[in-house]
Amino acid sequence: MGVPFAIFGVMARTVIPLLFGQEWTTTIRLYTILALGAVVGASAFIQISLLISRGRNYTVAIAGAIQAVILAIGAYFLVRHFGLDGFGYASILTVVGLIYVDRATRSIVSFSYRKYLLWLLAIAPLVSFPLLAFPVCLFMTAPLVVLTLIPSTRREGQRQFVVVKMRCPSVAPGKTRMKVEVVSGPRASPFFALNMGQAPHHIY
């Protein structure tokens, strides 16, 4: 999810006017803010999947309600001061509501955000690329460059690519079965894996 947003963020100044016309360039800033909020809160997707698999739909509904309230209140005040961009800022504030999801998930399984935060530090600046003028925006690529120079994070990125590729096999219609499993290993706290008719893979 973060990678497509990052790629589009870097290309937004060129792609949006080319596809939609110059009058749409004013939407680039709002898109960037909304995309940034989506990337920051992306870790909640796996947690919510786990809660649903454990029958905790009510917990997920409460989390959604908390985020909706934060969005409504935040937008009410921020749109007044920042216009449409205020709605984007309010959407980022909804990440606070994910604290409830985090606490509910930790009552089932322990996990760490360490590796997620490392890649967030690399991807979020690229998503934010259009917010800064050229050539200052080029500095937003620095965190990704630094991370790719570190052997351990480079290997992790390659491993995640392989995992995603393996998780998307060509399956005849109606033959795919998916379930969410909690897996654990001696090297780390339990993490989540998607099983699509094959043996689960560890995702750290």
C-alpha positions in Angstrom: 0.0 0.0 0.0 2.7 2.5 1.0 4.8 1.8 -2.1 2.1 2.8 -4.7 1.4 5.9 -2.7 5.1 6.8 -2.6 5.5 6.3 -6.3 2.5 8.3 -7.1 3.6 11.0 -4.6 6.9 11.4 -6.4 5.2 11.6 -9.8 2.0 13.5 -8.8 3.2 17.0 -10.0 3.6 15.5 -13.5 0.9 12.8 -13.7 -2.1 14.7 -12.3 -1.8 17.7 -14.7 -1.1 15.3 -17.6 -4.1 13.1 -17.0 -6.6 15.6 -15.7 -5.4 19.0 -16.7 -3.8 21.9 -14.9 -6.9 22.8 -13.0 -6.5 19.7 -10.9 -3.1 20.6 -9.6 -4.8 22.2 -6.6 -5.9 18.8 -5.4 -2.4 17.4 -5.2 -1.9 18.8 -1.7 -5.1 17.3 -0.3 -4.4 14.0 -2.0 -0.9 13.9 -0.4 -2.3 14.6 3.1 -4.9 11.9 2.7 -2.4 9.4 1.4 -0.1 10.2 4.3 -2.8 9.5 6.8 -3.6 6.2 5.0 0.1 5.1 5.1 0.5 6.0 8.8 -2.6 4.0 9.7 -1.9 1.0 7.4 -0.7 -1.2 10.2 -4.2 -1.4 11.6 -5.4 -3.5 8.7 -3.7 -6.6 10.0 -4.8 -6.0 13.5 -8.4 -5.5 12.4 -8.2 -8.7 10.4 -7.1 -10.6 13.5 -9.9 -9.1 15.6 -12.5 -10.1 13.0 -11.1 -13.6 12.8 -11.5 -13.9 16.5 -15.1 -12.7 16.4 -14.3 -9.3 17.9 -16.5 -7.4 15.4 -18.0 -5.3 18.1 -14.4 -4.1 19.0 -13.8 -3.2 15.4 -17.1 -1.3 15.2 -16.2 0.7 18.3 -12.8 1.5 16.8 -14.5 2.7 13.6 -16.9 4.8 15.7 -14.0 6.4 17.6 -12.3 7.3 14.3 -15.5 8.7 12.9 -16.0 11.0 15.9 -12.4 12.2 15.7 -12.7 12.9 12.0 -16.0 14.8 12.5 -14.7 17.0 15.3 -11.3 17.5 13.7 -12.8 18.4 10.3 -15.3 20.8 11.9 -12.4 22.9 13.4 -9.6 22.3 10.9 -11.6 22.9 7.7 -12.5 26.4 9.0 -8.8 27.3 9.2 -7.3 25.3 6.3 -10.1 24.8 3.9 -10.3 21.3 2.2 -6.7 20.6 3.5 -8.3 20.7 7.0 -10.2 17.5 6.2 -6.9 15.8 5.3 -5.4 16.9 8.6 -8.4 15.6 10.4 -8.0 12.2 8.6 -4.4 12.0 10.0 -5.8 12.7 13.5 -8.0 9.6 13.2 -4.8 7.5 13.7 -5.2 8.3 17.4 -8.3 6.1 17.4 -6.1 3.1 16.4 -4.8 3.1 20.0 -8.0 1.3 20.9 -7.4 -1.3 18.2 -3.8 -1.7 19.4 -4.8 -2.4 23.0 -7.5 -4.9 21.9 -5.1 -6.7 19.7 -2.5 -6.9 22.4 -5.0 -8.7 24.6 -4.8 -11.6 22.1 -1.1 -11.5 20.9 2.0 -9.5 21.4 3.8 -7.8 18.5 6.3 -5.1 17.7 6.1 -2.0 15.3 9.8 -1.8 15.0 10.2 -3.0 11.4 7.0 -1.2 10.4 8.3 2.1 11.7 11.6 1.7 9.9 9.8 1.4 6.5 7.3 4.1 7.5 10.2 6.5 8.0 11.4 5.7 4.5 8.0 5.7 2.7 6.2 8.6 4.4 8.6 11.3 3.2 8.1 10.0 -0.4 4.4 10.2 0.0 4.8 13.8 1.3 7.0 14.6 -1.7 4.6 17.1 -3.4 4.3 19.1 -0.2 7.7 20.7 -0.7 9.0 22.7 -3.6 11.6 21.5 -6.0 14.6 20.9 -5.4 14.0 20.8 -1.6 11.7 17.8 -2.1 14.6 15.7 -3.3 15.8 15.5 0.3 12.7 13.4 1.0 14.3 10.5 -0.7 17.2 10.5 1.8 15.6 8.1 4.4 14.9 5.5 1.8 18.4 5.7 0.4 19.9 5.3 3.9 17.7 2.3 4.7 18.5 0.5 1.4 22.2 0.9 2.2 21.7 -1.0 5.4 22.1 -4.8 4.5 19.6 -6.0 7.1 16.8 -3.7 6.0 17.6 -4.3 2.3 17.2 -8.1 2.8 14.0 -7.5 4.7 12.6 -5.5 1.8 13.5 -8.3 -0.6 12.0 -10.9 1.7 8.7 -9.0 2.0 8.6 -8.7 -1.8 9.0 -12.5 -2.1 6.3 -13.1 0.6 3.8 -10.8 -1.2 4.6 -12.5 -4.5 4.0 -16.0 -3.0 0.8 -14.8 -1.4 -0.7 -13.9 -4.8 -0.7 -17.3 -6.7 -2.8 -17.9 -9.8 -5.8 -19.7 -8.5 -8.9 -20.8 -10.4 -12.1 -18.9 -9.5 -13.8 -20.3 -6.5 -10.7 -22.2 -5.4 -9.1 -19.6 -3.2 -9.5 -20.0 0.5 -8.1 -17.5 2.9 -7.8 -17.5 6.7 -5.9 -15.4 9.2 -3.5 -17.2 11.4 -1.4 -16.1 14.4 2.1 -17.6 13.9 5.0 -17.4 16.3 8.6 -18.3 16.1 11.7 -18.3 18.3 13.2 -15.3 16.6 10.4 -12.8 17.3 7.0 -12.1 19.0 4.0 -13.6 17.2 3.0 -12.0 13.9 0.3 -12.5 11.4 0.3 -14.5 8.2 -2.2 -15.0 5.4 -2.8 -18.6 4.4 -4.2 -19.0 0.9 -4.3 -22.7 0.6 -0.6 -23.1 1.4 1.6 -23.3 4.4 1.7 -20.0 6.3 4.7 -17.8 6.0 6.1 -15.7 8.9 5.7 -12.0 8.4 7.8 -9.8 10.6 
